[in-house]
Amino acid sequence: MNAIKYIFIIIITLILALKYSDEIKYFAFHEPVNNQIPSLGEQIQKGRKSKNMTPETLASTIGLSIDQLKSIENNKATPTRDLLAEMEAKLDTEFVIY
């Protein structure tokens, strides 16, 4: 009888593991699953919009051209750590980088 219980528990565990594998992977390994974490450019754009800033305003306050900022927001360019820290300060937010 105990063997049947153990087999049943193993089967249920496997079914649950398959059903929730993405969630388990995310929480166990802190890896983005199915693009749940927005890209850095999306995070910057969202932060800028939450402060009601135009791209021109943010670009001028951090010393970038509008084209440079748009490239970053469109994930075609990557900001330096210093520039990223300055953006975080201006937008009063922290970006998740993965």
Secondary structure, 3 states (H helix, E strand, C coil): CHHHHHHHHHHHHHHHHHHCHHHHHHHHHCCCCCCCCCCHHHHHHHHHHHCCCCHHHHHHHHCCCHHHHHHHHCCCCCCCHHHHHHHHHHHCCCCCCC
